Amino acid sequence: KVSFSEAHGYKDAPFTLTLSCPENEYAVIYYTLDGTQPVVGSPSTFRYDAPFEVAKTTVVRAAVPDVDSILQQDTSATYLFLADILAAAK
């Protein structure tokens, strides 16, 4: 399971998000920024190499693929910024 350094919810300023896998510090983490399932090789899936900035409403979904299993446990967090919500309401 992947851990997020920032709790989900409403945010009033950009922040740097760190992903980690407490069960295996050397695990390779993959993530998406659009809420879709992380799939290795997909154009919307990124390999996590360093913390990144979240500055707008974003759904981060992350996983550590297990090559020995057909199942994958994803972890997700939604970060909401009021300015984005208000702009979408117009």
C-alpha positions in Angstrom: 0.0 0.0 0.0 1.2 3.5 -0.9 1.2 6.3 1.7 0.7 10.0 0.9 2.5 12.7 2.9 -0.5 15.0 2.7 -4.0 14.1 3.8 -6.8 14.4 1.2 -9.3 17.2 1.2 -9.5 20.9 0.7 -6.2 22.8 0.3 -5.6 26.6 0.2 -2.1 26.6 -1.1 0.1 24.4 -3.3 2.1 21.7 -1.6 4.7 19.1 -2.3 3.4 15.5 -2.2 5.7 12.6 -1.2 4.7 9.0 -1.9 6.1 6.1 0.0 5.6 2.4 0.6 6.2 1.7 4.3 6.2 -2.1 3.8 9.1 -1.9 1.3 11.2 1.3 1.0 12.6 0.1 -2.3 9.3 -0.6 -3.9 8.7 1.0 -7.3 5.6 3.2 -7.1 3.5 4.2 -10.1 0.9 6.9 -10.0 -1.6 8.9 -12.1 -2.9 12.4 -11.7 -6.3 11.9 -13.3 -7.8 9.3 -11.0 -7.3 6.4 -13.4 -5.7 3.2 -12.3 -1.9 3.2 -12.6 -0.9 0.8 -15.4 2.7 0.4 -16.3 3.2 1.6 -19.9 0.1 3.7 -20.0 0.7 7.3 -21.1 -1.1 8.7 -18.0 1.0 6.6 -15.6 4.2 7.9 -14.1 7.0 6.2 -12.2 7.5 8.0 -8.9 11.0 9.2 -8.6 10.7 12.4 -6.4 8.2 14.5 -4.6 6.0 16.6 -6.9 3.9 19.8 -6.5 0.1 19.7 -6.4 -1.2 23.1 -7.2 -4.7 22.5 -8.6 -7.6 20.1 -8.0 -6.1 16.7 -8.5 -7.0 13.0 -7.9 -3.7 11.1 -7.3 -3.9 7.3 -7.5 -0.8 5.2 -6.7 0.2 1.6 -6.6 3.1 -0.8 -6.3 2.5 -3.4 -9.0 3.1 -7.0 -7.9 4.4 -9.1 -10.8 3.3 -12.3 -8.9 -0.3 -11.3 -8.6 -3.1 -10.2 -11.0 -4.5 -8.0 -8.2 -3.2 -4.5 -7.5 -4.0 -2.5 -4.4 -4.4 1.2 -5.4 -4.4 4.1 -2.9 -5.9 7.4 -3.9 -6.3 10.9 -2.5 -8.3 13.8 -3.9 -7.0 17.4 -3.3 -9.5 20.2 -3.9 -8.7 23.8 -4.4 -11.5 26.4 -4.0 -10.4 28.5 -6.9 -10.7 25.5 -9.3 -14.2 24.6 -7.9 -15.4 28.2 -8.3 -14.0 28.5 -11.9 -15.7 25.2 -12.8 -19.0 26.5 -11.5 -19.1 29.5 -13.9 
